[in-house]
Amino acid sequence: MTRRGLVLLALLGLCLSLPARADDALLAQITTRVASSPVLRADFSQTKTLAAMRKPFRIAGHVTYARDAGVLWQVTAPYAVTYLIDARGAAEIDASGQRKAGGGGDNAGAAQAARIMQALLGADLAPLQSSFALAPIRQDAGWQVTLTPHRADLARHLARIVVRGDTAVEQVDILEATGDHTEIRFTAITHDTRLSEAEAALFARPE
Amino acid sequence: MMLRRLFVLLGAALVAGILTLALLDKVPVETDLLAMLPATERNPAAEQAMAHIARAHERRIVLIASADDAAQARRAASTLASTLRASAAFEHVTLEVPPAALDALRDTYLPYRAGLLAAPMREALALNGREALAQALYRSLSAPLPAGVPLDPAADPFGTLAGFLAELPFAGGRFTPEQGMLMAHHAGRSHVLLSAETAGSPHATNTQQAVVAALAQARSDAAEHTPDAEVLATGLVLYAAAAQHTAKHEMSLIGGVSLLGITLLLLVAFRSLRPVLLGIACIALGVAAGMAVVLAVDGRLHLLTLVCGTSLLGIAVDYPLHYFARRQRAGAQWQAEAAMAEMRPALTQGLLTSLLGFAALLAMPFPGLRQIALFSMAGLLTAYVATLTLLPLFARRPARHTPAAARRRSPAGPLAMPRWRRALLAVLVIASLPGLARLTHNDDVRLLSTPDPALAQQEAAIRALTRLDQGSRLFLIEADTADAVLQREEHLTAALRSRAPSPESGFTAVSAFVPSARRQADNRQALARVLLDDAGWGNALLDEVGYRPEVAHSLSEALRSEATLTIDHWLAQPVSTPYRHLWLGATAGGVASVITLSGAWPADALEAAAQAVPGVTLLDKPAAVSTLMGQYRQGMAWALACAIGLSLLLLSRRHGWRGAAATLTPCILAVALPLAALGMLGVPVTLFHWLALMLVFGIGADYGIFTREGGAQGEAAFGVLLAAITTVLGFGLLAFSSTPAIASFGLTLFMGVVTAFCASPLARADRPHLVPAA
């Protein structure tokens, strides 16, 4: 390659990196906007569209996101089950708030998945850049970010994740490499400054 | 002429000494005190299992890189791995987890999914089948996070295989594959797991040196690139290297100081270099002969033998000492041959009693004690022969410096025994009797080693994060067929699970990876009973949720097929690599496997579990060793009693019964008083105290014999004094060793030798003895 070719290539690289900086700014804006409330509560409706299924499978429930503690994921229909997701992974908890054994547990990458989940719900996406290429855009009143895994171990199973929202995350779409699709919509979103006592007690699960 | 011969001898001694020192660095020194013990198991399969697991463990080294920041921990781990890979000391350095590892796991188990159930699922299925499966179906669809091993929901709609895979006892414990490395996040810190194997045997000195150097290099590289990361490492080779280092350091320090002390003492006493050089030559020859014999017989020298070897200095030097003391006293009337002839009976008796003591050790089925006995017998015999042959040759002429000290002291001497001293000794003996009654024992195996505290701390931190198994306690499972072994394992693991004292108390069993054929058939049946009942409940549920008919169809097919995961198939898969050592396979009595334990397990829980299942043996090396140490402690006490009895018999031929009793009095007191002191102080008596008492017996007998043979006026007192001081220099210093076994050995010897010395005048004949010198 000639010297001029190299210079051109360098310039091209520079141009390509410019939008990336704009992306960083937009990501920061999104995070700030969502992070203004430390606690979010919402109803959710999750639709799984699997190749193995002839109709989509829906579940509904209630989610509580606490920026500093984790996520309380309460499924109410068609079957009641509650999960607690924090830095250590996901644990199933029973009606009295006790942690159940064998509910996904702390093992097998759960902690990593839990961190991705928390980052998605809190729209704190910048830390995910080590695993995903992030493509944010402004959309209507809000924003949308497409996350494409650039790590081989993730890309084997995950095609991409799309997060959409405004002052809170409103929809997450998970597209698996097999074509299976999980869509989670959040409605009736309320912002709060702190957890209720009952919620705080659930989050304080023993080590 | 004389001078030239002396130089030849000195040259030879010098060369022997240098060779000994040089060899000490090359000689394989065994530091694992457990290696001194005999096989603990009567069952050959058990002994084989123990050795097999020990081999699997001994080369392993586990490292963890930790930091507050995950990226920092990963970088530190990469640096460690690349430095260790570049070193020849390590092989199989494992850090990266291939992305396909989880797929390999899935592919191994997927064909047999209908027969694989985790314990909680199996129990739930037995209690309320429909409810359990309906819950499992909804849960696997509503779980907010994906399962650890990616499974197609069509292949595992009820999540039963996912549950089975999640329960597999992976050695990583909290560690899971994350971005291609095994990572764990705990208490705000991120950890990355690495493992490696030493290229050579961890017992070899050069392996230890290479490993320690490579690890230090890796640590410093990591510290340079990632200053905030912390590196923890554990492995048998690190403990062995630390123990070897401490032992050699102590041996050269203690040996050096005692040699220096002895040299100075002899110089002051004889004011001539000749006795010093000849004395040291006798010692060097003795130690060299002991080492040579042990190496020829056992191939390796044990640390404890080396300790006794150093202390052999203290006994071996006694023979030339008595010769020179006599020469000093004789002054101008000295006649070497006559003097030696006169001394020979005393020397011979002293040697014989010492050999008798050690021969008692030699008779025991205890490799460690046998080695010590072998070393000491060869060493003493050589020193005796050297004294008898070399000294008259090289020290013919009378001492130049006349007898000032020796002569003045010897008649009354410091050892003359006035009445008040006898009374004091009697009081002491009576006062010590309650001490003897209060003797307690301790046979704890931990006396044998004090692991380096820094290493122990790192090991504890690593154990808290991983499921590192204990190599010292395990279960052996035996049966006629492979499947019977797996079935017995299943009964045993159920018994263990119900007795586990904490969630951290785990175990690793092959049957967790490969359920027995019977268990797999039971599982298939239990699932089929609920899913494929007459009403077609399972199919209806799958249809209601929305699964295509093919899903239900393929599940029914799988349940009806008899596809069974076999141990042979599993052993051939790459996923079994880290666990293959648990399967011993065909043995003389059938088929066998082992189950290893991790975390804390009380001994009674393990014993109860072992007794609940036939064909199961609990192999508890520490407990077995403690029992053995107790047995040998008792054996030593009997051996000592026998040696005293035999010596009495031997000496009575020359001195009569009363004389023999008097001659042995110092030696009996020297054995009894330290024991009484230990009883009074409440210090539990261990095998090593008895080992020391065995030597004390030999020394005490020597003092008694020399005193008696030396004449009624205590002419031998000067020689005995010198001998006592040199012995204390040789042994007393061992009390400062950091190994409890060696320290108690040294302390006991110190007390015994001082007692023997103080009591030696008791052995003196009341009137000049009638038996003329032979």
Interface residues (C-beta under 8 A of the other chain):
Chain A: Q46 K48 L50 A51 A52 M53 R54 K55 P56 F57 I59 V71 W73 V75 P78 Y79 V81 Y83 I85 A87 R88 G89 A90 E92 A101 G102 G104 G105 D106 N107 A108 G109 A110 A111 Q112 A113 A114 M117 S130 S131 R151 A152 D153 R156 H157 T178 D180
Chain B: A71 P99 D103 A118 P120 A134 Q135 Y138 R139 L141 S142 A143 P144 L145 P146 A147 G148 V149 P150 D152 P153 A154 P157 G163 L165 A166 E167 F170 R174 T176 P177 E178 Q179 G180 M183 A184 H185 V545 G546 Y547 R548 E550 V551
